[in-house]
Amino acid sequence: MPRLDYNSDKEQESFKIILVDDEKDFVDSISNIFQHSGYDSIAVTDPFEALEKIRKGHYDILVLDYLMHGMRGDEMVARIRQFNQELYILFLTGQKELVPPLQTIRTLDIQGYCEKSSNFDQIILLVESAVKSIRQMRMIQRFRDGLYAIIEAAPRVYQLQAPENTLDLIFSEILDFLKARKNDNAFVWIDYEAYETNISLFKGSGIFDFDKEKIFSRLQPELIEKINTVKKTKKPCYSKNFALIPLVIGFSKPIGIIYAEGNNLKDQSELLGIYANEAALAINNSYLHSLLNTKNELLGSALEKIEVAKKNLEKDVEKATKELRQKDSMMLIQSRYAQMGEMLGNIAHQWRQPLNAVGLLVQNIQDHYKFNKLDAKYLEETVKKTMEVILYMSQTIDDFRNFFKPDKEKSEFLVKDSINKALGIIGTNLKNNFIEVETDIEKTMKIVGYPNEYNQVLLNILSNSKDAFLERKVQKPLIKIRLFEENKKSVVIISDNAGGIDPVIMHKIFDPYFTSKQTGTGIGLYMSKNIIEKSMDGKLSAENIDNGALFKIEV
């Protein structure tokens, strides 16, 4: 544990002040006043010399003139703040109208200023205020260091060991904590009833270095009376040269007492109280550990009986485990088949429209040839479109084959590109069935995810709208696609006028293998929801609108 100088009066009361002013008579006069007041004060008339002294030495307070020959006060402070942020600085000004700017005082962390005069009362008051602030900061620093010391000591005192060893360690930590010597007068006395036994331990130094059997014969009656009062009230007792701290666990009765002799122990009362609580818990835990060891011996015979019962159960467990493994194996096989079925069904679902598109392109070639309209340009364009469809079909196989792999990486892409790709695949089919498409697209909207899978979601929804138009023979079929930002998310809304979704089945449309079509697989919307919500952390929802359905994709 770090040794802390809690009892050093010199540290608490010693303050070094450096005064800097190019008026020698003034700075000597004020320096003499500070020295008579008990401060360690030096006077310097050269700001450059003062700067070097501050750089090489330690000072608590700097009092300097704002206007000096060779260097202004604010310039000197700016240089000091480059290597010393703790120095308490007070400005002096000889003229009221030359008060340092407020912004300068704030920026350079200057704690105060006043006017110079033949009456030094204001300067003395400022310095006394500075001393109080520094003393408070020192106290806070000591308290912080004390807490660090307690935290550092905790793992050692909480080690599971014999209660006597724990007490020895705690007593050593207390002496170190108080910066006391091994022959200083101090002791820890543990005396309480718990776990159906009386627990009594004693460890002392100095005049209290004796066995616990001699406690009542060696301790003075007055001290024993004070100890009983502290244990009864659970409040520490401080006098001019000693302290009594109860060892308390929560709201229970104290389990013992810490006694230590020294000056200004009351200043450490909170830290001593915190450490006393930790020590009480450590002692109690040691006894609990010792008690558990005893109980463990009693449990030995019971464990032997349990071991016999365990062996009798091993055969049953082995049999049940074998059955569970067989079930797990069957579930794994079924899961793989389901994944393969989903993948194949989705490929078939996605290929239906591209195959139709390829068929139409081939028929168009035949018609152009028949009516002598087939030329190289048309043939080249048709071949290019056909290859794009075939490439998409090939890519679909790769995308859905890789869907179940966990190592897929997300990438940033434009949502408008995905919409255009989906429309590029199904656009011909929509056009041939006289289905109009209206778009309102934010062209710069980007998201992070899986672009190919996102394309397939759009294509699934567009294909379902097209199928609904054809099945219901809707007049003037119309699909509207909107892309915009909402709550920092991209939102794609695809709506149609195909009559909407039957409210009875609305809650089932995203279930696997559920379909309202005669030839449907029930995979499309199920896979689409998985892609958006599980793979891209988004949301896919559906609702009915006037004479149609609306699908909303949020990513």
Phi and psi in degrees as a GROMACS rama.xvg file:
@    title "Ramachandran Plot"
@    xaxis  label "Phi"
@    yaxis  label "Psi"
@TYPE xy
-61.3031  143.295  PRO-2
-86.388  123.059  ARG-3
-108.69  133.302  LEU-4
-84.5996  65.9138  ASP-5
-74.4668  -27.7771  TYR-6
-98.3426  11.0914  ASN-7
-84.469  101.043  SER-8
-64.5213  -33.8586  ASP-9
-62.0243  -41.8933  LYS-10
-65.708  -36.9413  GLU-11
-72.8359  -33.6184  GLN-12
-104.428  -10.7431  GLU-13
-88.278  123.28  SER-14
-131.89  128.282  PHE-15
-99.2842  126.032  LYS-16
-119.562  133.301  ILE-17
-115.925  126.11  ILE-18
-108.085  131.338  LEU-19
-126.955  117.137  VAL-20
-160.582  137.88  ASP-21
-79.0983  -0.892092  ASP-22
-95.3865  101.536  GLU-23
-61.4708  -43.6165  LYS-24
-60.6282  -42.454  ASP-25
-64.378  -47.6262  PHE-26
-69.9569  -32.6487  VAL-27
-68.1767  -40.3875  ASP-28
-62.5589  -49.3876  SER-29
-68.0113  -32.6545  ILE-30
-64.56  -41.2457  SER-31
-61.719  -39.9175  ASN-32
-62.1588  -44.1904  ILE-33
-63.3845  -40.4834  PHE-34
-66.3929  -37.8174  GLN-35
-66.4651  -25.4741  HIS-36
-83.437  0.703894  SER-37
97.9371  5.78664  GLY-38
-92.2172  149.498  TYR-39
-85.359  102.064  ASP-40
-124.505  139.781  SER-41
-128.78  152.496  ILE-42
-116.869  135.275  ALA-43
-133.787  133.66  VAL-44
-99.8376  -16.3796  THR-45
-101.006  115.158  ASP-46
-61.8122  -33.2258  PRO-47
-68.0408  -40.2566  PHE-48
-63.9658  -42.3125  GLU-49
-62.5245  -38.253  ALA-50
-61.2934  -42.2251  LEU-51
-67.7493  -39.1436  GLU-52
-61.8354  -42.3684  LYS-53
-66.931  -36.6467  ILE-54
-66.6336  -37.3299  ARG-55
-95.3175  -23.4615  LYS-56
-114.723  -175.32  GLY-57
-115.12  126.537  HIS-58
-134.692  146.118  TYR-59
-92.2245  -37.1249  ASP-60
-134.562  135.305  ILE-61
-115.149  124.339  LEU-62
-115.869  117.172  VAL-63
-139.722  155.37  LEU-64
-76.7509  143.271  ASP-65
-72.1136  -40.0673  TYR-66
-113.137  114.653  LEU-67
-136.329  157.751  MET-68
-72.9093  136.238  HIS-69
92.3339  -34.084  GLY-70
-162.477  129.329  MET-71
-72.6363  154.563  ARG-72
-60.3624  -42.1598  GLY-73
-67.126  -33.0699  ASP-74
-66.4974  -40.7184  GLU-75
-63.3138  -42.1188  MET-76
-64.6228  -39.8489  VAL-77
-59.6427  -39.7474  ALA-78
-68.7394  -39.539  ARG-79
-63.8909  -41.926  ILE-80
-65.3396  -14.4164  ARG-81
-71.1073  -25.5294  GLN-82
-128.067  -6.13759  PHE-83
-143.039  110.162  ASN-84
-98.6022  -9.2948  GLN-85
-94.6483  -20.2339  GLU-86
-60.9228  129.31  LEU-87
-82.5097  122.755  TYR-88
-120.418  131.98  ILE-89
-122.995  130.304  LEU-90
-93.6993  145.175  PHE-91
-119.939  142.59  LEU-92
-135.704  136.334  THR-93
-83.2457  -14.9725  GLY-94
-129.587  133.685  GLN-95
-62.2587  -35.5699  LYS-96
-76.1824  -9.93411  GLU-97
-104.14  40.1926  LEU-98
-68.8853  136.385  VAL-99
-57.4011  141.482  PRO-100
-57.7325  145.14  PRO-101
-60.57  -38.367  LEU-102
-63.3757  -37.3607  GLN-103
-64.0925  -43.3896  THR-104
-61.7463  -42.1698  ILE-105
-68.8259  -46.7241  ARG-106
-62.7885  -41.6767  THR-107
-89.8547  4.23189  LEU-108
55.0337  52.5676  ASP-109
-91.5498  127.629  ILE-110
-82.2773  -17.9415  GLN-111
-179.214  167.678  GLY-112
-154.254  158.959  TYR-113
-156.082  169.092  CYS-114
-84.7803  144.72  GLU-115
-77.0914  141.69  LYS-116
-157.753  171.832  SER-117
-71.4848  -18.6678  SER-118
-94.8757  117.212  ASN-119
-91.8758  10.9723  PHE-120
-59.2096  -43.9966  ASP-121
-64.7992  -39.7292  GLN-122
-65.3414  -43.0722  ILE-123
-62.2688  -41.3619  ILE-124
-62.7215  -41.4432  LEU-125
-62.5358  -42.3472  LEU-126
-66.2715  -41.6513  VAL-127
-61.5274  -39.5135  GLU-128
-63.7897  -39.7028  SER-129
-63.2557  -41.8881  ALA-130
-61.0954  -42.4648  VAL-131
-61.5717  -42.632  LYS-132
-64.2062  -43.3957  SER-133
-65.8744  -40.331  ILE-134
-61.1382  -40.453  ARG-135
-64.9837  -40.6356  GLN-136
-64.0253  -38.7393  MET-137
-63.7879  -39.9522  ARG-138
-63.9071  -41.4787  MET-139
-62.799  -41.1557  ILE-140
-63.6307  -43.6156  GLN-141
-63.7472  -39.0287  ARG-142
-64.783  -42.1672  PHE-143
-63.001  -45.0627  ARG-144
-63.0271  -36.4784  ASP-145
-64.325  -41.2264  GLY-146
-63.1447  -41.7375  LEU-147
-59.766  -41.377  TYR-148
-63.2262  -40.5074  ALA-149
-64.6409  -44.615  ILE-150
-61.9304  -39.4521  ILE-151
-67.2038  -34.6522  GLU-152
-79.146  -24.1662  ALA-153
-53.655  -48.4217  ALA-154
-58.9517  -32.2059  PRO-155
-72.5701  -45.6924  ARG-156
-73.718  -19.2367  VAL-157
-91.424  3.57185  TYR-158
-63.1721  138.61  GLN-159
-75.169  113.764  LEU-160
-156.296  179.342  GLN-161
-62.6156  144.935  ALA-162
-55.4424  -37.4875  PRO-163
-62.0998  -41.5833  GLU-164
-66.972  -38.5829  ASN-165
-62.0025  -41.3481  THR-166
-65.1006  -42.0279  LEU-167
-57.9671  -43.5362  ASP-168
-66.604  -42.9531  LEU-169
-61.9638  -43.4651  ILE-170
-63.2212  -41.2051  PHE-171
-62.925  -40.8104  SER-172
-65.134  -38.3642  GLU-173
-65.0711  -44.249  ILE-174
-60.1491  -43.1912  LEU-175
-66.8824  -39.5493  ASP-176
-61.5374  -39.1624  PHE-177
-88.9103  2.69009  LEU-178
53.8661  43.8208  LYS-179
-100.198  157.954  ALA-180
-90.9472  164.508  ARG-181
-67.426  -19.5891  LYS-182
-99.2906  6.50264  ASN-183
-73.9502  157.176  ASP-184
-81.4627  114.539  ASN-185
-164.982  156.671  ALA-186
-159.728  160.403  PHE-187
-123.653  126.69  VAL-188
-121.993  116.449  TRP-189
-102.429  125.209  ILE-190
-157.132  100.852  ASP-191
-159.742  165.419  TYR-192
-107.723  131.747  GLU-193
-162.497  150.611  ALA-194
55.3499  39.4222  TYR-195
63.13  29.7859  GLU-196
-152.076  157.122  THR-197
-93.7237  125.1  ASN-198
-106.569  121.698  ILE-199
-139.135  123.925  SER-200
-141.799  151.626  LEU-201
-148.382  135.997  PHE-202
-143.576  124.463  LYS-203
-140.42  169.919  GLY-204
-140.056  166.151  SER-205
68.3569  -131.935  GLY-206
-72.7992  -9.14336  ILE-207
-101.778  17.762  PHE-208
-85.2363  79.8357  ASP-209
-149.355  170.906  PHE-210
-75.5197  160.346  ASP-211
-65.3617  -23.3253  LYS-212
-65.8252  -19.6074  GLU-213
-100.395  10.4608  LYS-214
-56.4015  -54.0005  ILE-215
-74.3273  -20.7624  PHE-216
-86.6713  -21.0241  SER-217
-103.591  -27.1361  ARG-218
-82.6611  139.634  LEU-219
-69.5048  146.08  GLN-220
-56.3028  -37.6266  PRO-221
-61.9464  -41.4339  GLU-222
-67.3751  -41.3748  LEU-223
-62.9694  -37.2414  ILE-224
-64.6567  -41.849  GLU-225
-65.1319  -38.7781  LYS-226
-61.7354  -43.8068  ILE-227
-64.2563  -36.7678  ASN-228
-66.507  -43.5181  THR-229
-63.2749  -42.004  VAL-230
-67.4657  -32.7221  LYS-231
-73.4786  -44.2186  LYS-232
-85.7524  -17.9281  THR-233
61.069  26.1401  LYS-234
-118.91  139.758  LYS-235
-67.0285  157.301  PRO-236
-124.546  127.254  CYS-237
-122.578  137.505  TYR-238
-124.071  -168.539  SER-239
-64.9904  -33.192  LYS-240
-132.832  12.717  ASN-241
-153.143  167.535  PHE-242
-142.252  143.019  ALA-243
-119.736  120.592  LEU-244
-118.581  124.218  ILE-245
-75.447  145.842  PRO-246
-96.084  105.356  LEU-247
-120.743  139.592  VAL-248
-112.224  106.485  ILE-249
60.4684  -128.541  GLY-250
-101.906  9.17375  PHE-251
-80.0301  176.292  SER-252
-68.8593  150.754  LYS-253
-59.1462  143.236  PRO-254
-95.4449  -5.15543  ILE-255
176.012  -163.542  GLY-256
-146.629  146.578  ILE-257
-110.934  129.283  ILE-258
-121.272  133.182  TYR-259
-148.053  142.541  ALA-260
-104.341  141.973  GLU-261
163.66  171.622  GLY-262
-94.6071  148.41  ASN-263
57.4197  31.5444  ASN-264
-66.7568  -23.7611  LEU-265
-64.1835  -29.4489  LYS-266
-63.2832  -20.7823  ASP-267
-104.387  15.0307  GLN-268
-56.8675  -46.4041  SER-269
-64.0238  -43.8939  GLU-270
-65.5265  -42.2596  LEU-271
-61.5985  -38.5881  LEU-272
-63.9155  -42.8845  GLY-273
-62.4041  -46.0714  ILE-274
-66.0424  -36.7151  TYR-275
-61.2172  -40.2066  ALA-276
-63.1227  -43.0502  ASN-277
-62.9107  -41.5937  GLU-278
-63.9218  -40.9689  ALA-279
-61.7513  -44.1718  ALA-280
-62.8818  -40.7754  LEU-281
-63.8191  -43.8857  ALA-282
-62.206  -46.4587  ILE-283
-62.1688  -41.1128  ASN-284
-62.9598  -36.5649  ASN-285
-62.3702  -42.5496  SER-286
-67.8846  -37.1951  TYR-287
-60.849  -42.5  LEU-288
-63.2684  -43.1022  HIS-289
-62.8227  -40.9996  SER-290
-66.2843  -38.7853  LEU-291
-63.0644  -37.8136  LEU-292
-60.4077  -41.1214  ASN-293
-64.5839  -44.83  THR-294
-64.9344  -31.1574  LYS-295
-63.1217  -35.2117  ASN-296
-64.6986  -39.2842  GLU-297
-67.4576  -27.38  LEU-298
-81.2794  -8.34946  LEU-299
-56.6489  -47.9322  GLY-300
-65.4614  -37.3888  SER-301
-64.6342  -37.4658  ALA-302
-64.9386  -34.9744  LEU-303
-62.5024  -41.403  GLU-304
-64.6983  -40.0019  LYS-305
-63.8784  -36.3066  ILE-306
-62.7003  -40.3469  GLU-307
-63.0313  -45.4821  VAL-308
-63.563  -35.0635  ALA-309
-62.6911  -44.4207  LYS-310
-62.6447  -36.3827  LYS-311
-66.1741  -28.4567  ASN-312
-86.393  -15.8918  LEU-313
-59.2124  -40.5261  GLU-314
-63.6704  -42.5975  LYS-315
-63.7891  -41.0357  ASP-316
-64.2163  -41.862  VAL-317
-62.3044  -40.8746  GLU-318
-65.5714  -45.2959  LYS-319
-64.6896  -37.1548  ALA-320
-64.3255  -40.9974  THR-321
-61.9531  -42.0985  LYS-322
-65.0243  -40.6043  GLU-323
-64.6427  -39.2598  LEU-324
-63.4939  -39.1125  ARG-325
-63.4719  -41.2976  GLN-326
-65.6007  -41.9134  LYS-327
-60.4621  -40.572  ASP-328
-64.008  -42.1414  SER-329
-65.6745  -40.3051  MET-330
-65.2619  -35.973  MET-331
-65.6414  -43.2038  LEU-332
-63.3137  -43.5353  ILE-333
-63.3723  -37.8786  GLN-334
-63.7106  -42.8963  SER-335
-64.9151  -41.3934  ARG-336
-62.6471  -40.012  TYR-337
-63.6478  -41.1018  ALA-338
-64.2503  -41.3878  GLN-339
-64.5087  -40.5066  MET-340
-64.8183  -41.2315  GLY-341
-61.9503  -43.1314  GLU-342
-65.3591  -48.0798  MET-343
-65.1469  -41.7839  LEU-344
-62.8788  -38.5826  GLY-345
-71.0262  -37.1886  ASN-346
-62.0004  -44.7074  ILE-347
-62.3535  -40.4747  ALA-348
-62.6964  -40.2647  HIS-349
-76.3394  -29.8536  GLN-350
-78.3676  -20.2101  TRP-351
-57.5841  -47.3694  ARG-352
-70.3328  -43.9901  GLN-353
-59.3156  -37.5839  PRO-354
-65.4613  -39.8871  LEU-355
-62.7599  -39.7789  ASN-356
-62.848  -42.1238  ALA-357
-63.1783  -41.9463  VAL-358
-60.7749  -42.0507  GLY-359
-65.7732  -39.0178  LEU-360
-63.3411  -40.6728  LEU-361
-65.1734  -42.7365  VAL-362
-62.9631  -38.3066  GLN-363
-64.153  -35.8906  ASN-364
-62.2321  -43.5623  ILE-365
-63.261  -42.0161  GLN-366
-65.6684  -43.0934  ASP-367
-63.1881  -37.9659  HIS-368
-66.1832  -40.9283  TYR-369
-63.4338  -38.8375  LYS-370
-99.3944  20.3942  PHE-371
57.7159  35.816  ASN-372
-110.003  3.7651  LYS-373
-80.9135  114.403  LEU-374
-126.04  176.125  ASP-375
-63.9395  -39.3199  ALA-376
-64.4628  -47.0484  LYS-377
-64.1274  -41.7508  TYR-378
-62.7528  -41.432  LEU-379
-63.9708  -43.2914  GLU-380
-64.7993  -40.8763  GLU-381
-66.9859  -41.9518  THR-382
-61.9846  -41.7658  VAL-383
-61.3861  -45.4904  LYS-384
-63.6148  -40.7743  LYS-385
-62.8635  -42.2999  THR-386
-66.7545  -34.7421  MET-387
-63.8594  -41.9842  GLU-388
-65.1087  -43.9475  VAL-389
-64.2319  -40.2918  ILE-390
-63.0403  -40.7923  LEU-391
-62.8526  -41.0058  TYR-392
-62.7739  -40.6158  MET-393
-65.8843  -42.3677  SER-394
-64.051  -34.4453  GLN-395
-58.9218  -42.3701  THR-396
-61.5179  -46.0584  ILE-397
-64.3076  -42.9033  ASP-398
-62.7759  -46.7117  ASP-399
-76.728  -23.8561  PHE-400
-68.4879  -35.6684  ARG-401
-87.4299  -5.32917  ASN-402
-58.8429  -38.1208  PHE-403
-88.0211  2.00409  PHE-404
-81.8459  135.154  LYS-405
-81.2348  -5.75473  PRO-406
-101.519  20.7181  ASP-407
-72.0064  140.444  LYS-408
-105.059  141.046  GLU-409
-80.5153  157.896  LYS-410
-145.759  161.109  SER-411
-89.365  135.252  GLU-412
-150.201  159.855  PHE-413
-80.8455  129.654  LEU-414
-65.4994  -34.2711  VAL-415
-62.5016  -32.1928  LYS-416
-64.6626  -40.3927  ASP-417
-65.1618  -41.7402  SER-418
-62.6243  -44.7038  ILE-419
-64.0641  -38.0839  ASN-420
-65.6598  -42.98  LYS-421
-63.254  -43.4669  ALA-422
-66.7794  -31.6554  LEU-423
-65.4468  -33.3328  GLY-424
-75.9859  -44.8799  ILE-425
-100.66  -5.20444  ILE-426
-57.3469  -43.6253  GLY-427
-61.4904  -44.0871  THR-428
-63.8755  -41.0495  ASN-429
-63.993  -43.2578  LEU-430
-63.722  -42.6762  LYS-431
-64.7656  -24.7003  ASN-432
-99.8609  16.3135  ASN-433
59.8126  35.83  PHE-434
-98.2178  120.158  ILE-435
-87.6151  145.141  GLU-436
-124.151  125.895  VAL-437
-112.34  135.067  GLU-438
-124.497  144.082  THR-439
-136.483  94.8178  ASP-440
-120.671  131.214  ILE-441
-79.1014  112.286  GLU-442
-74.5857  -20.0632  LYS-443
-102.638  5.18606  THR-444
-68.756  124.847  MET-445
-120.402  148.903  LYS-446
-137.87  165.784  ILE-447
-111.625  127.538  VAL-448
174.117  -147.318  GLY-449
-112.54  100.549  TYR-450
-60.2234  -40.8676  PRO-451
-65.1948  -42.5435  ASN-452
-67.3738  -37.0209  GLU-453
-62.7955  -39.7262  TYR-454
-58.8266  -42.1896  ASN-455
-66.0312  -34.9304  GLN-456
-62.4891  -47.5331  VAL-457
-59.5938  -43.1634  LEU-458
-65.5966  -38.1962  LEU-459
-58.0695  -47.8405  ASN-460
-67.2542  -42.9577  ILE-461
-63.1698  -40.086  LEU-462
-64.411  -40.3869  SER-463
-63.409  -40.4477  ASN-464
-62.357  -44.2703  SER-465
-60.6666  -44.1623  LYS-466
-62.8191  -38.0042  ASP-467
-66.3921  -39.4038  ALA-468
-60.0017  -47.1494  PHE-469
-67.6296  -40.5633  LEU-470
-66.4807  -37.5044  GLU-471
-98.3679  -1.3439  ARG-472
52.0142  55.271  LYS-473
-73.9555  135.601  VAL-474
-81.9881  137.681  GLN-475
51.9387  59.6859  LYS-476
-65.2102  140.315  PRO-477
-143.154  131.43  LEU-478
-115.425  129.923  ILE-479
-113.38  133.779  LYS-480
-123.617  123.015  ILE-481
-122.076  141.159  ARG-482
-130.88  123.65  LEU-483
-154.895  174.525  PHE-484
-105.151  138.626  GLU-485
-148.152  122.86  GLU-486
54.0966  43.5939  ASN-487
61.8905  26.551  LYS-488
-127.903  150.247  LYS-489
-80.3217  138.41  SER-490
-127.815  123.365  VAL-491
-113.024  124.345  VAL-492
-115.503  123.2  ILE-493
-115.898  116.585  ILE-494
-126.851  157.304  SER-495
-142.7  177.987  ASP-496
-119.787  41.5926  ASN-497
-91.0809  11.7346  ALA-498
101.933  -9.82933  GLY-499
84.2328  -176.908  GLY-500
-105.751  138.418  ILE-501
-57.2686  120.87  ASP-502
-55.4608  -26.9245  PRO-503
-64.9792  -33.2231  VAL-504
-107.041  3.86202  ILE-505
-54.9759  -40.3596  MET-506
-75.6037  -5.51218  HIS-507
-107.855  -4.66092  LYS-508
-65.6882  -21.6213  ILE-509
-97.8313  4.41505  PHE-510
-75.3891  148.241  ASP-511
-66.6828  139.97  PRO-512
67.039  11.2813  TYR-513
-95.1976  129.468  PHE-514
-148.83  147.44  THR-515
-101.4  1.485  SER-516
-94.517  152.553  LYS-517
-68.4173  -32.9523  GLN-518
-112.382  14.6311  THR-519
-77.4569  158.834  GLY-520
-102.745  -17.8231  THR-521
73.9634  17.9045  GLY-522
-101.87  -33.6802  ILE-523
-54.4828  -59.5287  GLY-524
-69.9014  -32.3128  LEU-525
-61.4143  -48.1718  TYR-526
-66.2954  -37.8253  MET-527
-61.2626  -43.2603  SER-528
-65.2126  -40.2418  LYS-529
-62.0246  -42.1537  ASN-530
-61.785  -49.6554  ILE-531
-70.0867  -45.438  ILE-532
-90.6047  -35.421  GLU-533
-93.4149  -39.0433  LYS-534
-87.7736  -28.9106  SER-535
-121.482  8.6011  MET-536
54.4275  36.4635  ASP-537
-111.907  -153.203  GLY-538
-147.354  133.037  LYS-539
-121.29  124.347  LEU-540
-137.495  164.386  SER-541
-140.576  149.582  ALA-542
-156.123  162.725  GLU-543
-91.9593  142.667  ASN-544
-124.504  -172.637  ILE-545
-59.6849  110.749  ASP-546
60.9126  30.9118  ASN-547
-173.902  -172.301  GLY-548
-122.413  154.391  ALA-549
-133.288  128.601  LEU-550
-112.351  134.226  PHE-551
-120.995  124.556  LYS-552
-113.605  118.458  ILE-553
-118.407  123.336  GLU-554
